[in-house]
Amino acid sequence: MKRISLFTSLILSILLLSACGGKSKTAFATSQGDTLTLRYATNLSLIRYKECTLARIRNPWDTTKILHTYILVDKQQPLPKGLPSGTVIHTPLQKAVIYSSVHCSLLKQLGAMGSIAGVCDLKYIKLPEIQKACAEGKIMDVGDGLNPDIEKIIDLHPDAILLSPFENSGGYGRIEKLNVPIIECADYMETSALGRAEWMRFYGLLFGKATAADSLFAGVETDYNALKERVKLEKKRPTVMTDLKTSSTWYTPGGKSTIAGLYADAGADYTFKEDTHSGSLPLSFEAVLDKGQQADFWLIKYNQPKDKTYEELEKDYAPYAGFRAFKERHIYGCNTNAVPFYEESPFHPDLLLKDFIKIFHPSLVKTHQMRYFTKLAD
């Protein structure tokens, strides 16, 4: 009888301890957190607790699911007990590997360049500070973003890797086995320019630059909305098509992409505005011709030593000459080899919006000198 009693007591003790542990996790999950208000970002939520900050990234390709949950914990503090499921990030990050020039540029603006330990695709990063630091060995070039040098990354001992996720990419290969937190930078999948820019507040938290990020975003938001208000009274809305054919496919932004939203805010109607995708659309030439042949404006991006001309454009692909914007000389180009378009515009959409307004409604910004786009020469 005593054996049974002892056994029963042991079982009850285990159940009680288990219940306490479960209660700890539940108590954290339901405890009062301070939700950081995000006015524009739809795929990101931030909740600050006493012990940590919870960052949830919604899956942009299936909005009923969570892509990733991050638990940001001050590295000077002990790890709290009863944390929810997610990837723990010890902040501020001090040795990060950055896959894109976009986020390198943002870290520069936030005063966190010293936290960049390695970069991918160095040849595409137009920041002189990054190029110089790599030449001097202060930042490591870890190779191609699609096939990074794993050994170099291991040698760095980074505290996080920042990269952009893609739908059905099949994962991140060997870097997933390094036991290094992967920050999935899904900001590019937001459906508004300010929504994407607002992600800088998340990156500010990661690198201990929350105040700088909040201040920077407040300025971007104010400038962007002021420009947007100027356009609202314009009744005429020109139509605009975008980009160029690559091989047999013409990749153009979806109708719910940030660039489509920028066109709308600049007072123009994008040729694929009815589309419901926020990513890129792989289309045939015929599909783009059907929608864009009569468009008033055509905006293109390219990367080459010299600015593109109408003559070169027609040599590249003769059917380009059949578009109205080509015939009427209303094509504007952005040579990303010469201007920091990719480095600046994602987190400074106010600068890009001003260029677009100058193109579509020049009288509203008479003194503005375009930063990224120029009119194609013959």
FENVENWO-V138026 format. One line per field, one symbol per residue. psi: psi as a letter, one per 20 degrees, with the letter a starting at -180 (. if undefined). A space follows every 50 residues. Layout:
# FENVENWO-V138026
psi: ???
This chain:
# FENVENWO-V138026
psi: ghggggggggghgghggghgghhggghghiqoqopppohhpijpqppprh hrppppoqoiiniirpgqpqooppiiqqpqqkqrprpppoqqpinqppiq hghggghghikkhiiohqqqlhiiojohhggghghijhppojbphimqnh gggghhlqiqpprpqqpkijajbhiijikppooonjhijqjqghgghiih hghghhjkkggggggghhgggggghgghhhhhiphpoqqprqarpocjqo pqqrijrhhhhggghjkqoqhkhiqjqibqporrghhhgghjhjqhqopq qrorhqqqrhghghhgohihiiqghghjllppqonihhqlghhghhjlih ghhhgghhghmhihmgippphhqqpqq.
